[in-house]
């Protein structure tokens, strides 16, 4: 029997490594790099390039959504000073997951998920709740698995070092960069 198809929202290549490894045991997996929250555009390009590198190294199809920073900025207007992990992040993650589900439905995928479940800094329950709600709204099934557990995050670090993938130091938006370190986006590092 042919495995069901799942579209994986890729927040960044390092987090996608362990997510892809675990998901490919159950699904035919393709990726979607859709992250209009990433700023500046140079940072977006670095992360998108790393996702392409991963897709090429591990032979999976990667779809790329549009980079629409201005729409994302409008979506989160008024939430600039909200703490990381708060309402702004919920709006952002819901937007990215909804776009993934819409894309998945348009391409005939039965399932969608996100590599955000690999990150140690994300609220798994909040993302899970958003994913299931969006799945019901779009009629595409949402798959939840806490990829970071049982050493998953450390495994993602190991994979990204082995592959030489770019590893960022902040989630993506300028507000998360301010909290990550005093250098902001320019403080990003490459694994290796």
OpenMM code with the backbone's topology and positions (N, CA, C; nanometers):
from openmm import Vec3, app, unit

residues = "UNK UNK UNK UNK UNK UNK UNK UNK UNK UNK UNK UNK UNK UNK UNK UNK UNK UNK UNK UNK UNK UNK UNK UNK UNK UNK UNK UNK UNK UNK UNK UNK UNK UNK UNK UNK UNK UNK UNK UNK UNK UNK UNK UNK UNK UNK UNK UNK UNK UNK UNK UNK UNK UNK UNK UNK UNK UNK UNK UNK UNK UNK UNK UNK UNK UNK UNK UNK UNK UNK UNK UNK UNK UNK UNK UNK UNK UNK UNK UNK UNK UNK UNK UNK UNK UNK UNK UNK UNK UNK UNK UNK UNK UNK UNK UNK UNK UNK UNK UNK UNK UNK UNK UNK UNK UNK UNK UNK UNK UNK UNK UNK UNK UNK UNK UNK UNK UNK UNK UNK UNK UNK UNK UNK UNK UNK UNK UNK UNK UNK UNK UNK UNK UNK UNK UNK UNK UNK UNK UNK UNK UNK UNK UNK UNK UNK UNK UNK UNK UNK UNK UNK UNK UNK UNK UNK UNK UNK UNK UNK UNK UNK UNK UNK UNK UNK UNK UNK UNK UNK UNK UNK UNK UNK UNK UNK UNK UNK UNK UNK UNK UNK UNK UNK UNK UNK UNK UNK UNK UNK UNK UNK".split()
positions = [
    Vec3(0.0838, -0.1186, 0.0000),
    Vec3(0.0000, 0.0000, 0.0000),
    Vec3(0.0879, 0.1243, 0.0000),
    Vec3(0.0542, 0.2176, -0.0850),
    Vec3(0.1312, 0.3413, -0.0977),
    Vec3(0.1119, 0.4289, 0.0263),
    Vec3(0.2219, 0.4853, 0.0813),
    Vec3(0.2060, 0.5708, 0.2001),
    Vec3(0.1296, 0.6987, 0.1675),
    Vec3(0.0628, 0.7517, 0.2682),
    Vec3(-0.0096, 0.8764, 0.2511),
    Vec3(0.0900, 0.9916, 0.2395),
    Vec3(0.0475, 1.0964, 0.1718),
    Vec3(0.1346, 1.2118, 0.1491),
    Vec3(0.1158, 1.3149, 0.2593),
    Vec3(0.2289, 1.3701, 0.3056),
    Vec3(0.2279, 1.4728, 0.4094),
    Vec3(0.3144, 1.5890, 0.3640),
    Vec3(0.2639, 1.7106, 0.3811),
    Vec3(0.3411, 1.8309, 0.3528),
    Vec3(0.3930, 1.8857, 0.4849),
    Vec3(0.5242, 1.8938, 0.4951),
    Vec3(0.5903, 1.9416, 0.6169),
    Vec3(0.6241, 2.0893, 0.6035),
    Vec3(0.5648, 2.1710, 0.6908),
    Vec3(0.6056, 2.3114, 0.6983),
    Vec3(0.7457, 2.3144, 0.7576),
    Vec3(0.8389, 2.3738, 0.6849),
    Vec3(0.9779, 2.3814, 0.7303),
    Vec3(1.0052, 2.5230, 0.7785),
    Vec3(1.0249, 2.5357, 0.9097),
    Vec3(1.0582, 2.6662, 0.9666),
    Vec3(1.2052, 2.6982, 0.9422),
    Vec3(1.2890, 2.5932, 0.9467),
    Vec3(1.4316, 2.6068, 0.9167),
    Vec3(1.4864, 2.4676, 0.8892),
    Vec3(1.5941, 2.4607, 0.8153),
    Vec3(1.6516, 2.3313, 0.7776),
    Vec3(1.6950, 2.2475, 0.8978),
    Vec3(1.7627, 2.3042, 0.9986),
    Vec3(1.8026, 2.2209, 1.1125),
    Vec3(1.6843, 2.1513, 1.1799),
    Vec3(1.5755, 2.2248, 1.2047),
    Vec3(1.4595, 2.1630, 1.2679),
    Vec3(1.3925, 2.0612, 1.1760),
    Vec3(1.4033, 2.0824, 1.0457),
    Vec3(1.3408, 1.9903, 0.9505),
    Vec3(1.4108, 1.8553, 0.9461),
    Vec3(1.5381, 1.8489, 0.9861),
    Vec3(1.6124, 1.7229, 0.9734),
    Vec3(1.5446, 1.6107, 1.0505),
    Vec3(1.5293, 1.6265, 1.1793),
    Vec3(1.4720, 1.5194, 1.2607),
    Vec3(1.3240, 1.5000, 1.2282),
    Vec3(1.2530, 1.6065, 1.1952),
    Vec3(1.1123, 1.5939, 1.1570),
    Vec3(1.0998, 1.5064, 1.0326),
    Vec3(1.1824, 1.5328, 0.9335),
    Vec3(1.1780, 1.4552, 0.8094),
    Vec3(1.2115, 1.3081, 0.8354),
    Vec3(1.3162, 1.2836, 0.9128),
    Vec3(1.3573, 1.1451, 0.9429),
    Vec3(1.2418, 1.0682, 1.0074),
    Vec3(1.1751, 1.1301, 1.1036),
    Vec3(1.0667, 1.0613, 1.1737),
    Vec3(0.9421, 1.0464, 1.0869),
    Vec3(0.9106, 1.1482, 1.0096),
    Vec3(0.7889, 1.1440, 0.9285),
    Vec3(0.7999, 1.0473, 0.8116),
    Vec3(0.9183, 1.0345, 0.7541),
    Vec3(0.9307, 0.9489, 0.6352),
    Vec3(0.9101, 0.8008, 0.6682),
    Vec3(0.9097, 0.7663, 0.7978),
    Vec3(0.8789, 0.6288, 0.8378),
    Vec3(0.7311, 0.5966, 0.8158),
    Vec3(0.6449, 0.6995, 0.8104),
    Vec3(0.4999, 0.6778, 0.7998),
    Vec3(0.4374, 0.7381, 0.6753),
    Vec3(0.5044, 0.8385, 0.6175),
    Vec3(0.4441, 0.9152, 0.5091),
    Vec3(0.5399, 0.9318, 0.3908),
    Vec3(0.4820, 0.9687, 0.2797),
    Vec3(0.5587, 1.0218, 0.1673),
    Vec3(0.5652, 1.1724, 0.1940),
    Vec3(0.6831, 1.2237, 0.2232),
    Vec3(0.6970, 1.3606, 0.2741),
    Vec3(0.7560, 1.4542, 0.1689),
    Vec3(0.6944, 1.5709, 0.1575),
    Vec3(0.7499, 1.6827, 0.0817),
    Vec3(0.7531, 1.8015, 0.1765),
    Vec3(0.8398, 1.8969, 0.1482),
    Vec3(0.8536, 2.0125, 0.2350),
    Vec3(0.7959, 2.1387, 0.1745),
    Vec3(0.7617, 2.2323, 0.2616),
    Vec3(0.7196, 2.3658, 0.2204),
    Vec3(0.7954, 2.4669, 0.3054),
    Vec3(0.8762, 2.5489, 0.2392),
    Vec3(0.9425, 2.6585, 0.3090),
    Vec3(0.8551, 2.7809, 0.2889),
    Vec3(0.7795, 2.8157, 0.3933),
    Vec3(0.6918, 2.9324, 0.3911),
    Vec3(0.7076, 3.0038, 0.5239),
    Vec3(0.7755, 3.1174, 0.5225),
    Vec3(0.8077, 3.1894, 0.6459),
    Vec3(0.8200, 3.3395, 0.6199),
    Vec3(0.7084, 3.4086, 0.5920),
    Vec3(0.7174, 3.5521, 0.5651),
    Vec3(0.7544, 3.6342, 0.6874),
    Vec3(0.7622, 3.5695, 0.8042),
    Vec3(0.8002, 3.6371, 0.9282),
    Vec3(0.9500, 3.6643, 0.9368),
    Vec3(1.0294, 3.5960, 0.8569),
    Vec3(1.1752, 3.6076, 0.8686),
    Vec3(1.2221, 3.7421, 0.8144),
    Vec3(1.3030, 3.8091, 0.8946),
    Vec3(1.3524, 3.9422, 0.8601),
    Vec3(1.4943, 3.9574, 0.9119),
    Vec3(1.5805, 4.0211, 0.8354),
    Vec3(1.5608, 4.0836, 0.7049),
    Vec3(1.5581, 3.9802, 0.5924),
    Vec3(1.5351, 4.0269, 0.4715),
    Vec3(1.5238, 3.9365, 0.3570),
    Vec3(1.6518, 3.8558, 0.3360),
    Vec3(1.7655, 3.9133, 0.3657),
    Vec3(1.8928, 3.8400, 0.3547),
    Vec3(1.8915, 3.7154, 0.4443),
    Vec3(1.8360, 3.7290, 0.5647),
    Vec3(1.8235, 3.6154, 0.6559),
    Vec3(1.7277, 3.5121, 0.5985),
    Vec3(1.6175, 3.5590, 0.5413),
    Vec3(1.5220, 3.4689, 0.4766),
    Vec3(1.5921, 3.3871, 0.3681),
    Vec3(1.6702, 3.4532, 0.2865),
    Vec3(1.7399, 3.3834, 0.1770),
    Vec3(1.8370, 3.2784, 0.2299),
    Vec3(1.9073, 3.3085, 0.3382),
    Vec3(2.0002, 3.2107, 0.3977),
    Vec3(1.9251, 3.0854, 0.4424),
    Vec3(1.8128, 3.1060, 0.5094),
    Vec3(1.7355, 2.9931, 0.5610),
    Vec3(1.6703, 2.9132, 0.4484),
    Vec3(1.6223, 2.9830, 0.3479),
    Vec3(1.5627, 2.9146, 0.2337),
    Vec3(1.6695, 2.8331, 0.1600),
    Vec3(1.7864, 2.8894, 0.1451),
    Vec3(1.8973, 2.8185, 0.0807),
    Vec3(1.9356, 2.6927, 0.1587),
    Vec3(1.9356, 2.7012, 0.2910),
    Vec3(1.9663, 2.5845, 0.3744),
    Vec3(1.8592, 2.4770, 0.3575),
    Vec3(1.7335, 2.5176, 0.3458),
    Vec3(1.6253, 2.4216, 0.3228),
    Vec3(1.6437, 2.3530, 0.1867),
    Vec3(1.6838, 2.4287, 0.0869),
    Vec3(1.7119, 2.3691, -0.0451),
    Vec3(1.8275, 2.2694, -0.0357),
    Vec3(1.9315, 2.3073, 0.0397),
    Vec3(2.0458, 2.2168, 0.0576),
    Vec3(2.0027, 2.0850, 0.1211),
    Vec3(1.9179, 2.0934, 0.2230),
    Vec3(1.8691, 1.9729, 0.2898),
    Vec3(1.7865, 1.8877, 0.1940),
    Vec3(1.6951, 1.9506, 0.1209),
    Vec3(1.6102, 1.8770, 0.0263),
    Vec3(1.6948, 1.8065, -0.0793),
    Vec3(1.7984, 1.8733, -0.1259),
    Vec3(1.8864, 1.8115, -0.2256),
    Vec3(1.9657, 1.6965, -0.1644),
    Vec3(2.0205, 1.7171, -0.0455),
    Vec3(2.1015, 1.6130, 0.0196),
    Vec3(2.0191, 1.4890, 0.0520),
    Vec3(1.8939, 1.5077, 0.0904),
    Vec3(1.8100, 1.3950, 0.1330),
    Vec3(1.7033, 1.3581, 0.0293),
    Vec3(1.7126, 1.4170, -0.0881),
    Vec3(1.6273, 1.3812, -0.2029),
    Vec3(1.4771, 1.3874, -0.1745),
    Vec3(1.4310, 1.5028, -0.1292),
    Vec3(1.2862, 1.5224, -0.1185),
    Vec3(1.2491, 1.6525, -0.1882),
    Vec3(1.1251, 1.6600, -0.2314),
    Vec3(1.0761, 1.7769, -0.3030),
    Vec3(1.0476, 1.8902, -0.2049),
    Vec3(1.0982, 2.0071, -0.2374),
    Vec3(1.0762, 2.1256, -0.1541),
    Vec3(0.9977, 2.2283, -0.2335),
    Vec3(0.8851, 2.2691, -0.1788),
    Vec3(0.8050, 2.3770, -0.2360),
    Vec3(0.8419, 2.5044, -0.1604),
    Vec3(0.8326, 2.6160, -0.2280),
    Vec3(0.8635, 2.7437, -0.1640),
    Vec3(0.7462, 2.8388, -0.1791),
    Vec3(0.6985, 2.8877, -0.0659),
    Vec3(0.5915, 2.9860, -0.0677),
    Vec3(0.6492, 3.1245, -0.0926),
    Vec3(0.5634, 3.2216, -0.1160),
    Vec3(0.6112, 3.3575, -0.1412),
    Vec3(0.6648, 3.4234, -0.0131),
    Vec3(0.7604, 3.5111, -0.0320),
    Vec3(0.8111, 3.5904, 0.0806),
    Vec3(0.7355, 3.7221, 0.0796),
    Vec3(0.6434, 3.7386, 0.1754),
    Vec3(0.5583, 3.8568, 0.1809),
    Vec3(0.5669, 3.9202, 0.3195),
    Vec3(0.6815, 3.9810, 0.3442),
    Vec3(0.7077, 4.0432, 0.4738),
    Vec3(0.6043, 4.1495, 0.5090),
    Vec3(0.5635, 4.2310, 0.4114),
    Vec3(0.4708, 4.3407, 0.4396),
    Vec3(0.3363, 4.2889, 0.4894),
    Vec3(0.2863, 4.1798, 0.4320),
    Vec3(0.1598, 4.1216, 0.4795),
    Vec3(0.1755, 4.0664, 0.6204),
    Vec3(0.2895, 4.0023, 0.6477),
    Vec3(0.3129, 3.9495, 0.7820),
    Vec3(0.3202, 4.0633, 0.8836),
    Vec3(0.3873, 4.1700, 0.8449),
    Vec3(0.3993, 4.2863, 0.9335),
    Vec3(0.2612, 4.3449, 0.9644),
    Vec3(0.1744, 4.3503, 0.8634),
    Vec3(0.0379, 4.4002, 0.8832),
    Vec3(-0.0406, 4.3059, 0.9749),
    Vec3(-0.0220, 4.1759, 0.9578),
    Vec3(-0.0905, 4.0764, 1.0404),
    Vec3(-0.0571, 4.0927, 1.1882),
    Vec3(0.0667, 4.1271, 1.2180),
    Vec3(0.1126, 4.1337, 1.3569),
    Vec3(0.1194, 4.2764, 1.4122),
    Vec3(0.0703, 4.3722, 1.3337),
    Vec3(0.0710, 4.5121, 1.3799),
    Vec3(-0.0047, 4.5237, 1.5118),
    Vec3(0.0556, 4.5947, 1.6065),
    Vec3(-0.0034, 4.6118, 1.7381),
    Vec3(0.0478, 4.5105, 1.8393),
    Vec3(0.1219, 4.4102, 1.7921),
    Vec3(0.1755, 4.3063, 1.8796),
    Vec3(0.3286, 4.3112, 1.8877),
    Vec3(0.3859, 4.4200, 1.8421),
    Vec3(0.5317, 4.4312, 1.8371),
    Vec3(0.5973, 4.4162, 1.9737),
    Vec3(0.5336, 4.4631, 2.0783),
    Vec3(0.5936, 4.4616, 2.2125),
    Vec3(0.5492, 4.3441, 2.2986),
    Vec3(0.4781, 4.2494, 2.2397),
    Vec3(0.4337, 4.1303, 2.3124),
    Vec3(0.5534, 4.0373, 2.3310),
    Vec3(0.5637, 3.9760, 2.4468),
    Vec3(0.6743, 3.8842, 2.4742),
    Vec3(0.6771, 3.7684, 2.3754),
    Vec3(0.7969, 3.7195, 2.3494),
    Vec3(0.8156, 3.6023, 2.2633),
    Vec3(0.7325, 3.4870, 2.3181),
    Vec3(0.6605, 3.4193, 2.2295),
    Vec3(0.5745, 3.3088, 2.2699),
    Vec3(0.4307, 3.3498, 2.2954),
    Vec3(0.4031, 3.4796, 2.2908),
    Vec3(0.2691, 3.5300, 2.3187),
    Vec3(0.1797, 3.5362, 2.1951),
    Vec3(0.0869, 3.6315, 2.1983),
    Vec3(-0.0144, 3.6419, 2.0929),
    Vec3(0.0446, 3.6638, 1.9539),
    Vec3(0.1525, 3.7409, 1.9431),
    Vec3(0.2146, 3.7634, 1.8126),
    Vec3(0.2621, 3.6314, 1.7527),
    Vec3(0.3242, 3.5488, 1.8350),
    Vec3(0.3736, 3.4192, 1.7879),
    Vec3(0.2575, 3.3282, 1.7479),
    Vec3(0.1488, 3.3336, 1.8232),
    Vec3(0.0315, 3.2527, 1.7877),
    Vec3(-0.0242, 3.2946, 1.6524),
    Vec3(-0.0336, 3.4257, 1.6292),
    Vec3(-0.0803, 3.4760, 1.4994),
    Vec3(0.0118, 3.4292, 1.3870),
    Vec3(0.1401, 3.4411, 1.4093),
    Vec3(0.2404, 3.4045, 1.3096),
    Vec3(0.2349, 3.2549, 1.2768),
    Vec3(0.2369, 3.1728, 1.3796),
    Vec3(0.2364, 3.0281, 1.3589),
    Vec3(0.1050, 2.9848, 1.2939),
    Vec3(-0.0064, 3.0401, 1.3391),
    Vec3(-0.1357, 3.0064, 1.2781),
    Vec3(-0.1360, 3.0428, 1.1300),
    Vec3(-0.0817, 3.1587, 1.0976),
    Vec3(-0.0753, 3.2018, 0.9569),
    Vec3(0.0079, 3.1029, 0.8746),
    Vec3(0.1258, 3.0683, 0.9233),
    Vec3(0.2133, 2.9778, 0.8489),
    Vec3(0.1526, 2.8380, 0.8352),
    Vec3(0.0889, 2.7899, 0.9411),
    Vec3(0.0241, 2.6585, 0.9331),
    Vec3(-0.0966, 2.6608, 0.8398),
    Vec3(-0.1739, 2.7674, 0.8449),
    Vec3(-0.2909, 2.7779, 0.7559),
    Vec3(-0.2462, 2.7789, 0.6100),
    Vec3(-0.1421, 2.8536, 0.5799),
    Vec3(-0.0930, 2.8563, 0.4419),
    Vec3(-0.0410, 2.7190, 0.3997),
    Vec3(0.0211, 2.6470, 0.4928),
    Vec3(0.0693, 2.5121, 0.4630),
    Vec3(-0.0484, 2.4201, 0.4333),
    Vec3(-0.1529, 2.4271, 0.5143),
    Vec3(-0.2708, 2.3424, 0.4930),
    Vec3(-0.3393, 2.3747, 0.3607),
    Vec3(-0.3508, 2.5021, 0.3279),
    Vec3(-0.4128, 2.5434, 0.2013),
    Vec3(-0.3300, 2.4913, 0.0835),
    Vec3(-0.1988, 2.5043, 0.0929),
    Vec3(-0.1089, 2.4552, -0.0112),
    Vec3(-0.1206, 2.3031, -0.0216),
    Vec3(-0.1241, 2.2360, 0.0930),
    Vec3(-0.1360, 2.0901, 0.0949),
    Vec3(-0.2646, 2.0454, 0.0262),
    Vec3(-0.3732, 2.1105, 0.0579),
    Vec3(-0.5019, 2.0746, -0.0023),
    Vec3(-0.4978, 2.0959, -0.1536),
    Vec3(-0.4420, 2.2071, -0.1970),
    Vec3(-0.4353, 2.2372, -0.3403),
    Vec3(-0.3531, 2.1325, -0.4169),
    Vec3(-0.2532, 2.0740, -0.3516),
    Vec3(-0.1673, 1.9753, -0.4175),
    Vec3(-0.2084, 1.8307, -0.3890),
    Vec3(-0.3198, 1.8128, -0.3195),
    Vec3(-0.3713, 1.6787, -0.2974),
    Vec3(-0.3084, 1.6009, -0.1829),
    Vec3(-0.2444, 1.6689, -0.0902),
    Vec3(-0.1908, 1.6025, 0.0290),
    Vec3(-0.3047, 1.5745, 0.1260),
    Vec3(-0.2979, 1.4632, 0.1957),
    Vec3(-0.3978, 1.4323, 0.2969),
    Vec3(-0.3593, 1.4841, 0.4342),
    Vec3(-0.2304, 1.5139, 0.4533),
    Vec3(-0.1777, 1.5503, 0.5848),
    Vec3(-0.0829, 1.6704, 0.5742),
    Vec3(-0.0676, 1.7407, 0.6880),
    Vec3(0.0356, 1.8431, 0.7019),
    Vec3(0.0860, 1.8419, 0.8449),
    Vec3(0.2080, 1.8923, 0.8622),
    Vec3(0.2697, 1.9037, 0.9944),
    Vec3(0.3720, 2.0165, 0.9888),
    Vec3(0.4486, 2.0320, 1.0963),
    Vec3(0.5482, 2.1391, 1.1018),
    Vec3(0.6746, 2.0960, 1.1749),
    Vec3(0.7862, 2.1458, 1.1273),
    Vec3(0.9144, 2.1194, 1.1931),
    Vec3(0.9308, 2.2029, 1.3202),
    Vec3(0.8378, 2.2930, 1.3473),
    Vec3(0.8436, 2.3715, 1.4709),
    Vec3(0.8440, 2.2820, 1.5942),
    Vec3(0.7941, 2.1591, 1.5811),
    Vec3(0.7913, 2.0665, 1.6939),
    Vec3(0.9303, 2.0170, 1.7337),
    Vec3(1.0329, 2.0549, 1.6595),
    Vec3(1.1701, 2.0178, 1.6939),
    Vec3(1.2317, 2.1194, 1.7898),
    Vec3(1.1889, 2.2435, 1.7807),
    Vec3(1.2477, 2.3516, 1.8590),
    Vec3(1.2218, 2.3362, 2.0082),
    Vec3(1.3244, 2.3613, 2.0858),
    Vec3(1.3104, 2.3605, 2.2326),
    Vec3(1.2369, 2.4843, 2.2836),
    Vec3(1.2276, 2.5868, 2.2004),
    Vec3(1.1736, 2.7152, 2.2459),
    Vec3(1.0273, 2.7361, 2.2097),
    Vec3(0.9647, 2.6380, 2.1489),
    Vec3(0.8260, 2.6537, 2.1067),
    Vec3(0.7309, 2.5829, 2.2023),
    Vec3(0.6110, 2.6385, 2.2141),
    Vec3(0.5044, 2.5830, 2.2968),
    Vec3(0.4339, 2.4742, 2.2147),
    Vec3(0.4678, 2.3489, 2.2424),
    Vec3(0.4141, 2.2377, 2.1645),
    Vec3(0.2622, 2.2320, 2.1690),
    Vec3(0.2050, 2.2521, 2.2858),
    Vec3(0.0593, 2.2426, 2.3003),
    Vec3(-0.0124, 2.3512, 2.2204),
    Vec3(0.0424, 2.4713, 2.2204),
    Vec3(-0.0180, 2.5799, 2.1442),
    Vec3(-0.0156, 2.5469, 1.9949),
    Vec3(0.0974, 2.4991, 1.9450),
    Vec3(0.1096, 2.4665, 1.8027),
    Vec3(0.0185, 2.3484, 1.7685),
    Vec3(0.0154, 2.2488, 1.8557),
    Vec3(-0.0721, 2.1333, 1.8342),
    Vec3(-0.2176, 2.1779, 1.8225),
    Vec3(-0.2619, 2.2621, 1.9144),
    Vec3(-0.3997, 2.3111, 1.9138),
    Vec3(-0.4305, 2.3882, 1.7853),
    Vec3(-0.3398, 2.4769, 1.7468),
    Vec3(-0.3584, 2.5522, 1.6220),
    Vec3(-0.3656, 2.4576, 1.5024),
    Vec3(-0.2758, 2.3611, 1.4990),
    Vec3(-0.2706, 2.2679, 1.3865),
    Vec3(-0.3987, 2.1890, 1.3698),
    Vec3(-0.4508, 2.1347, 1.4793),
    Vec3(-0.5750, 2.0577, 1.4710),
    Vec3(-0.6925, 2.1462, 1.4298),
    Vec3(-0.6977, 2.2691, 1.4838),
    Vec3(-0.8053, 2.3612, 1.4466),
    Vec3(-0.8000, 2.3944, 1.2972),
    Vec3(-0.6802, 2.4243, 1.2484),
    Vec3(-0.6633, 2.4585, 1.1072),
    Vec3(-0.6910, 2.3370, 1.0196),
    Vec3(-0.6523, 2.2196, 1.0664),
    Vec3(-0.6829, 2.0980, 0.9925),
    Vec3(-0.8326, 2.0801, 0.9730),
    Vec3(-0.9106, 2.1047, 1.0773),
    Vec3(-1.0569, 2.0938, 1.0671),
    Vec3(-1.1118, 2.1990, 0.9710),
    Vec3(-1.0587, 2.3212, 0.9808),
    Vec3(-1.1065, 2.4305, 0.8949),
    Vec3(-1.0786, 2.4042, 0.7475),
    Vec3(-0.9678, 2.3380, 0.7177),
    Vec3(-0.9258, 2.3181, 0.5784),
    Vec3(-0.9521, 2.1768, 0.5256),
    Vec3(-0.9967, 2.0880, 0.6121),
    Vec3(-1.0200, 1.9467, 0.5760),
    Vec3(-0.8926, 1.8758, 0.5318),
    Vec3(-0.7814, 1.9120, 0.5928),
    Vec3(-0.6545, 1.8422, 0.5735),
    Vec3(-0.6115, 1.7963, 0.7128),
    Vec3(-0.5764, 1.6701, 0.7274),
    Vec3(-0.5435, 1.6173, 0.8594),
    Vec3(-0.4094, 1.6711, 0.9085),
    Vec3(-0.4067, 1.7082, 1.0358),
    Vec3(-0.2848, 1.7587, 1.0977),
    Vec3(-0.2182, 1.6464, 1.1760),
    Vec3(-0.0862, 1.6362, 1.1595),
    Vec3(-0.0098, 1.5331, 1.2297),
    Vec3(0.0760, 1.5984, 1.3371),
    Vec3(0.0563, 1.5537, 1.4606),
    Vec3(0.1349, 1.6041, 1.5731),
    Vec3(0.2318, 1.4972, 1.6219),
    Vec3(0.3571, 1.5369, 1.6334),
    Vec3(0.4577, 1.4534, 1.6992),
    Vec3(0.5628, 1.5472, 1.7585),
    Vec3(0.5915, 1.5350, 1.8873),
    Vec3(0.6921, 1.6222, 1.9494),
    Vec3(0.8331, 1.5760, 1.9109),
    Vec3(0.8790, 1.6197, 1.7947),
    Vec3(1.0067, 1.5742, 1.7394),
    Vec3(1.1257, 1.6016, 1.8302),
    Vec3(1.1146, 1.7024, 1.9159),
    Vec3(1.2284, 1.7386, 2.0019),
    Vec3(1.2506, 1.6390, 2.1156),
    Vec3(1.1516, 1.5594, 2.1471),
    Vec3(1.1624, 1.4665, 2.2596),
    Vec3(1.2524, 1.3493, 2.2256),
    Vec3(1.2948, 1.2783, 2.3289),
    Vec3(1.3809, 1.1592, 2.3147),
    Vec3(1.5075, 1.1911, 2.2369),
    Vec3(1.5651, 1.3079, 2.2649),
    Vec3(1.6909, 1.3454, 2.2012),
    Vec3(1.6770, 1.4021, 2.0613),
    Vec3(1.5541, 1.4312, 2.0196),
    Vec3(1.5307, 1.4812, 1.8840),
    Vec3(1.6002, 1.6124, 1.8533),
    Vec3(1.5981, 1.7055, 1.9490),
    Vec3(1.6650, 1.8330, 1.9225),
    Vec3(1.8145, 1.8120, 1.9036),
    Vec3(1.8766, 1.7330, 1.9912),
    Vec3(2.0206, 1.7065, 1.9781),
    Vec3(2.0528, 1.6364, 1.8467),
    Vec3(1.9627, 1.5488, 1.8040),
    Vec3(1.9808, 1.4803, 1.6752),
    Vec3(1.9771, 1.5813, 1.5607),
    Vec3(1.8890, 1.6809, 1.5709),
    Vec3(1.8809, 1.7835, 1.4658),
    Vec3(2.0099, 1.8644, 1.4592),
    Vec3(2.0695, 1.8904, 1.5743),
    Vec3(2.1973, 1.9632, 1.5778),
    Vec3(2.3056, 1.8794, 1.5100),
    Vec3(2.3077, 1.7491, 1.5404),
    Vec3(2.4072, 1.6596, 1.4804),
    Vec3(2.3909, 1.6524, 1.3277),
    Vec3(2.2675, 1.6355, 1.2819),
    Vec3(2.2429, 1.6297, 1.1369),
    Vec3(2.2861, 1.7601, 1.0696),
    Vec3(2.2513, 1.8723, 1.1300),
    Vec3(2.2855, 1.9990, 1.0649),
    Vec3(2.4349, 2.0240, 1.0618),
    Vec3(2.5056, 1.9786, 1.1636),
    Vec3(2.6525, 1.9902, 1.1594),
    Vec3(2.7108, 1.9017, 1.0500),
    Vec3(2.6612, 1.7783, 1.0424),
    Vec3(2.7114, 1.6857, 0.9402),
    Vec3(2.6875, 1.7389, 0.7993),
    Vec3(2.5738, 1.8046, 0.7793),
    Vec3(2.5386, 1.8562, 0.6469),
    Vec3(2.5880, 1.9993, 0.6233),
    Vec3(2.6425, 2.0629, 0.7271),
    Vec3(2.6902, 2.2014, 0.7146),
    Vec3(2.5777, 2.3007, 0.6950),
    Vec3(2.4623, 2.2747, 0.7568),
    Vec3(2.3468, 2.3624, 0.7398),
    Vec3(2.3582, 2.4886, 0.8245),
    Vec3(2.3135, 2.5971, 0.7696),
    Vec3(2.3077, 2.7242, 0.8412),
    Vec3(2.2137, 2.7105, 0.9610),
    Vec3(2.2607, 2.7525, 1.0784),
    Vec3(2.1792, 2.7518, 1.2011),
    Vec3(2.1657, 2.8952, 1.2511),
    Vec3(2.0444, 2.9381, 1.2658),
    Vec3(2.0155, 3.0739, 1.3106),
    Vec3(2.0110, 3.0814, 1.4626),
    Vec3(2.0121, 3.2039, 1.5144),
    Vec3(2.0096, 3.2221, 1.6593),
    Vec3(1.8791, 3.2838, 1.7093),
    Vec3(1.7838, 3.3059, 1.6205),
    Vec3(1.6545, 3.3621, 1.6607),
    Vec3(1.5460, 3.3038, 1.5717),
    Vec3(1.4221, 3.3123, 1.6171),
    Vec3(1.3111, 3.2485, 1.5477),
    Vec3(1.2967, 3.3010, 1.4054),
    Vec3(1.2936, 3.4316, 1.3885),
    Vec3(1.2816, 3.4832, 1.2523),
    Vec3(1.2435, 3.6285, 1.2414),
    Vec3(1.1464, 3.6724, 1.3209),
    Vec3(1.1026, 3.8111, 1.3082),
    Vec3(1.1988, 3.9041, 1.3822),
    Vec3(1.1941, 4.0331, 1.3526),
    Vec3(1.2869, 4.1252, 1.4180),
    Vec3(1.2666, 4.1332, 1.5690),
    Vec3(1.1458, 4.1036, 1.6159),
    Vec3(1.1185, 4.1100, 1.7590),
    Vec3(1.1859, 3.9936, 1.8310),
    Vec3(1.1880, 3.8770, 1.7677),
    Vec3(1.2575, 3.7623, 1.8280),
    Vec3(1.4088, 3.7818, 1.8210),
    Vec3(1.4561, 3.8519, 1.7183),
    Vec3(1.5996, 3.8787, 1.7061),
    Vec3(1.6469, 3.9688, 1.8195),
    Vec3(1.5649, 4.0650, 1.8584),
    Vec3(1.6013, 4.1567, 1.9662),
    Vec3(1.6212, 4.0825, 2.0971),
    Vec3(1.5415, 3.9786, 2.1194),
    Vec3(1.5516, 3.9037, 2.2428),
    Vec3(1.6579, 3.7958, 2.2415),
    Vec3(1.7041, 3.7566, 2.1222),
    Vec3(1.7994, 3.6455, 2.1105),
    Vec3(1.9388, 3.6841, 2.1574),
    Vec3(1.9844, 3.8007, 2.1138),
    Vec3(2.1156, 3.8489, 2.1543),
    Vec3(2.1282, 3.9947, 2.1177),
    Vec3(2.2239, 4.0603, 2.1695),
    Vec3(2.2383, 4.2034, 2.1448),
    Vec3(2.2764, 4.2341, 2.0004),
    Vec3(2.3286, 4.1360, 1.9296),
    Vec3(2.3686, 4.1574, 1.7916),
    Vec3(2.2546, 4.1365, 1.6933),
    Vec3(2.1409, 4.0770, 1.7365),
    Vec3(2.0281, 4.0540, 1.6469),
    Vec3(2.0638, 3.9577, 1.5368),
    Vec3(2.0055, 3.9774, 1.4186),
    Vec3(2.0241, 3.8835, 1.3092),
    Vec3(2.1695, 3.8637, 1.2698),
    Vec3(2.2540, 3.9645, 1.2841),
    Vec3(2.3930, 3.9500, 1.2427),
    Vec3(2.4701, 3.8562, 1.3348),
    Vec3(2.4107, 3.8199, 1.4482),
    Vec3(2.4762, 3.7263, 1.5395),
    Vec3(2.4537, 3.5811, 1.5024),
    Vec3(2.3851, 3.5554, 1.3899),
    Vec3(2.3591, 3.4189, 1.3465),
    Vec3(2.4879, 3.3461, 1.3173),
    Vec3(2.4847, 3.2166, 1.3373),
    Vec3(2.6048, 3.1358, 1.3158),
    Vec3(2.5757, 3.0205, 1.2218),
    Vec3(2.6788, 2.9629, 1.1695),
    Vec3(2.6682, 2.8468, 1.0835),
    Vec3(2.7159, 2.7257, 1.1619),
    Vec3(2.6414, 2.6173, 1.1494),
    Vec3(2.6814, 2.4947, 1.2191),
    Vec3(2.8103, 2.4427, 1.1598),
    Vec3(2.8886, 2.3758, 1.2426),
    Vec3(3.0073, 2.3156, 1.1831),
    Vec3(3.1208, 2.2983, 1.2735),
] * unit.nanometer
topology = app.Topology()
chain = topology.addChain("A")
for resn in residues:
    res = topology.addResidue(resn, chain)
    for name in ("N", "CA", "C"):
        topology.addAtom(name, app.Element.getBySymbol(name[0]), res)
